[in-house]
Amino acid sequence: MKIEDEKSFDELGDKEYKYGFVTDIESDSLPPGLNEDIVRAISKRKDEPEWLTDWRVKAYHHWTTLEEPTWAKVEFPPIDYQALSYYSAPKQKIDAPKSLDEIDPELLETYKKLGIPLHEQEVFAGVVAVDAVFDSVSVATTFKGKLEEMGIIFGSFSDAVKEHPELVKKYLGSVVPYKDNYYATLNSAVFSDGSFCYVPPGVRCPMELSTYFRINAANTGQFERTLLIADEGAYVSYLEGCTAPQRDENQLHAAVVELVAHKDAQIKYSTVQNWYPGDKDGKGGIYNFVTKRGHCRGDNSKISWTQVETGSAITWKYPSCILKGDNSVGEFYSVAVTNNMQQADTGTKMIHIGKNTSSTIISKGISAGKAQNSYRGMVKVVETAENARNFSQCDSMLIGDQCGAHTFPYIDVSNPTAQVEHEATTTKIGEDQIFYCNQRGLDTEEAVTMIVNGFCKEVFRELPMEFAVEAQKLLGISLEGSVG
Amino acid sequence: MLKELRKKAEADFKANGFPSTKEELWRFTDVSRVANAEFSNEWKEASVDFQPLDKIVVVFENGKLSREKSNFGDLPKGVCIGSIMDLVDPRIGSLADAQSAFVSANTAYFTDGAFIEVTDGVEVDTPIHLVYLADADGAAFHMRNFISAGVGSKVTVVEEYIGETEKNYWTNAVTEVFVADRGSVDHYKVQRESAASFHFQTLEAHVGADAVFSNHAVTFGSALGRNDIRGKLTGEGGEAICNGIYLLKDKQHFDTHMFMDHAVPKCNSHEMYKGILDDKARAVFCGRILVQKDAQETDAIQFNGNLLLSRGAKVNTLPQLEIYADDVKCTHGATIGELDDVELYYLQTRGIDPVKGHAMLTFAFANEVLDEVKCKVVKIKIEDLVHAWLEKVSA
């Protein structure tokens, strides 16, 4: 779109990444490189049982046979996997901290800058439990006690391996097997830590569980592993938010998230992703190659993904649902914003297997600057999925004439009783809309933020309250300097 | 020129061979049955019936032009129709030379096809009916057609492929279409090949400024087949309409790949494809709209609807948008489903039995595409064929 007042937009373009800083904490890292010894060393450092070490080693060997996928509509220089360091943990006192006071004050400072209310949480009793991950190891877990009373297990993945090995062994890799894809396999071999949550039958988790991720130590890829299980009739809502310090070298982030919903269970998984996107010329930024998948294992189960993707130089992410149980429901609500040189190839997969399964896909892609934003999704209805129902809507908005917006849906239907609908539209912000807002005293930037927020409303209303506010702010920050 | 092109295409074809399902564009269509079959080039007369649409009809018999069966009517001045083997134009092969193994093979081995040229300002009222008759078992027909419409000219061309039941042969056609500025080409393709045959066609069209190209592809036949329809809007104000229906049964597999390239601003493209699938038939639809960087004020609409009549029928649909310009209006949609019980019930309450109601609703589903057919004689023909197909299916 053409707007006359170009000068003010240039000023806006200089807005720096708000969360860009590096905390100076000594890191206990392994040397760069990847081989079987490194994989074993990671496992040993984390004191893992033999079966898990073997699983990692199997994944590593399988990984060496794979090639990086090239089908996504993203471009980046080849990654030297041998130049990365695969483990980094903040140095700790010999005994693990028992309360927040014992935690490295500098670390607490980092979280403070990020706005995570760790201290305040004790005051704001019972709003949000944070299992905060600093680089690779869990530092503090709050509200664990309260959750424990209800039988909910929520904590770091490493703790879960020690305290509940039977559950981890049963579910790990059951949704995303270690052979799944290049990045998931790499993650299976070298995953550092992550969150684990188990909600027992019939329990409704009373608070939104959340984890804040943050990449720190230089040259360290971060490989989170998250496993969430909602047993029969359980309910859990999980929030995940990311910010990362500004850095010039590209950083690799290859996480795996597995969700399991048993009979009548419900999982709601929300993400706000704001990794460092690189500067205006595309220098730096995070490579976000994530595998997320939910398995509606039992009848009447439901998994809902909501994501707001504003950061990362490259996003490669397809949160999916396997609808195996009869009457199970899968949902995917997504807002992906790309500005400057950012590239996003994101979408979902809905695999209908059970009877009367239904899925909804609402995807909003916003592309500005020289960014490329693609929706790539699949809806598959197999022979057994009687009366399956899917509705997909993918809307794209283009801001400026240098960017691209693309839609690549794959629809495979093998059952005549299925009803599948897909629609996609592409629009821009009309000059008349902007003019109208200007007339009413809003400057162009406010107007754009408002219009874009309206465009994304269907997705934002799926987010938990506190996230929705944050997401709207983020959207504003991400699009700053894009108008013109 | 053409000689060199054919040599190069043959080398390409021999070097690359047929595509495999590992290639994204051929993911859902396995052509190994064509690749592994042996084809001969022995010519024989064809004994297949056909009905000429109007006065002008050009008949190809098992891959060769038949002057006896053809009728060139009273051609208006400025219109040239003949065999591509007799007429020379440097543009032959300039649009389609090696997009796929099928195009390479065609460029290398084509033996005949229609050449139609309408000079500037000439309007041809009668539809030009091209008929391709096939009944030679084990033969391969590489047909090459060339259509050129001059500035401000107007022409209607109907390609009809008719094969005798159960004959096993391979039709591999390529049609190149040039529509000059303000020109209009109304193109139809009716495919009624033998149920045991292979049918592949690539259509390439370049559409000039303020010109209109419309294409309707109606598919009934072939065991395994594919239409590659590729349009490029090269002049401002150009318009492309690409519609079609595929009616498939038994174990038929038919693939439609559409690619619409908006290279310049202010062009429109509309695509509507409908599929009706019975038994264990399988349809693939891939429609890609590309809006290039400077193609502002593009208006592109694409829709693919599929009706599944039986268990075992299968559809893969991939409507794709690739957009590099911001001032555009692009939408696409796809649906897959079966007939609505409520609608059937409504008809029953009005005294229409379920079998008839079923046929009525199925026809209505297809009719949305038929409504767009401008040429009356063609419309009647397609309607009759669709009715006949539906009767066979419901019986």
Contacts between the chains, C-beta under 8 A, distances in Angstrom:
chain1	res1	chain2	res2	distance
A	1	B	326	6.4
A	1	B	327	7.2
A	71	B	24	7.1
A	381	B	336	7.9
A	383	B	311	7.6
A	383	B	312	7.9
A	396	B	321	7.6
A	396	B	323	7.1
A	398	B	323	6.9
A	398	B	325	7.6
A	398	B	326	3.8
A	398	B	328	7.7
A	399	B	326	6.9
A	400	B	326	6.1
A	401	B	293	7.2
A	401	B	296	7.3
A	401	B	325	6.0
A	401	B	326	4.9
A	401	B	327	7.4
A	403	B	324	7.8
A	403	B	326	7.2
A	404	B	322	7.3
A	404	B	323	6.1
A	404	B	324	4.6
A	405	B	321	7.5
A	405	B	323	5.0
A	406	B	320	7.4
A	406	B	321	6.1
A	406	B	322	4.7
A	406	B	323	6.5
A	407	B	319	7.6
A	407	B	320	6.2
A	407	B	321	4.3
A	407	B	332	7.1
A	408	B	318	7.2
A	408	B	320	5.1
A	409	B	318	6.6
A	409	B	319	6.3
A	409	B	320	7.5
A	409	B	334	7.3
A	410	B	316	7.3
A	410	B	318	5.4
A	411	B	315	7.4
A	411	B	316	6.9
A	411	B	317	4.6
A	411	B	318	7.1
A	411	B	334	5.8
A	411	B	336	6.5
A	412	B	314	7.6
A	412	B	315	7.4
A	412	B	316	5.0
A	413	B	306	7.5
A	413	B	308	7.1
A	413	B	314	6.9
A	413	B	315	5.0
A	413	B	316	8.0
A	413	B	336	4.4
A	414	B	312	8.0
A	414	B	313	7.9
A	414	B	314	4.6
A	415	B	308	7.8
A	415	B	311	7.2
A	416	B	308	3.6
A	416	B	309	6.9
A	416	B	310	6.2
A	416	B	311	5.9
A	416	B	313	6.2
A	416	B	337	7.8
A	416	B	338	4.6
A	417	B	338	6.1
A	418	B	308	7.8
A	418	B	336	6.4
A	418	B	337	6.6
A	419	B	335	7.8
A	419	B	336	7.5
A	419	B	337	4.3
A	420	B	334	7.5
A	420	B	335	6.5
A	420	B	336	4.3
A	420	B	337	6.8
A	421	B	333	7.4
A	421	B	334	7.4
A	421	B	335	5.0
A	422	B	317	8.0
A	422	B	319	6.9
A	422	B	332	7.9
A	422	B	333	6.2
A	422	B	334	4.4
A	422	B	335	7.4
A	423	B	331	6.9
A	423	B	332	7.2
A	423	B	333	4.2
A	423	B	334	7.9
A	424	B	319	7.2
A	424	B	321	6.1
A	424	B	330	8.0
A	424	B	331	6.4
A	424	B	332	5.1
A	424	B	333	7.3
A	425	B	330	7.1
A	425	B	331	4.6
A	426	B	321	6.4
A	426	B	323	5.5
A	426	B	328	6.0
A	426	B	329	7.3
A	426	B	330	4.2
A	426	B	331	7.3
A	427	B	329	7.5
A	428	B	326	4.6
A	428	B	327	6.0
A	428	B	328	7.6
